[in-house]
């Protein structure tokens, strides 16, 4: 689904990612861990198409398409979803209306019949329950006045409704209490299938108690320096990253 080969990315004056190689198959769940400022968000933003980054070398293929050729909105319509580390509030834009327009845009791009308001409201309410939000959110503006946990759950709600092929979750678990963390993990598990893939960026092992990733990668100083399974994340939780600096 996603093939990243020898990818180096940065700004005009700085290289942030250095010769990244990452291959993600359909149905796989990959976790990326690392210190702050090591390039994790740069990688997710570059895949999603955020402006301001320059590709220095390498290439990225998504479902046999060259990502360089696609605008951010085209990447989204082709099935790439990014859950933001810091979700933005959009005052005056109704949450349910926003998500119905977005969902129907995805369905139209996939040559599927668009959902009428009644059909969407039924699905919307079902997904609200999955992420632990009450029906009052249908009347609220996007992320306006939401708590940190509510914003993160709303991001998962978007994922469930938009049904992407590749979900990139950038620190979705940060700032969550135990109950909210379980709800987020449950939303992810409800969405997992053999047809979609995940990249979860996190600092902590705690969300992985409820999930079963296929691979865990460590990104340090812009490079993937170690890959393994869930045990690697547990080792990082206990010992930090200093043992990798010595290699």
Secondary structure, 3 states (H helix, E strand, C coil): CEEEEEEEEECCCCEEEEEEEEEECCCCEEEEECCCCCCHHHHHHHHHCCCCCEEEEEEEEECCEEHHHCCHHHHHHCCEEEECCCCCCEEEEEHHHHHHHHHHHHHHHCCCCCCCHHHHHHHHHHHHHHCCCCHHHHHCEECCCCCHHHHHHHHHHHHHHHCCCEEEEECCCCCCCHHHHHHHHHHHHHHCCCCCEEEEECCCCHHHHCCCCCEEEEEECCEEEEEECHHHHHHHHHHCCHHHHCC
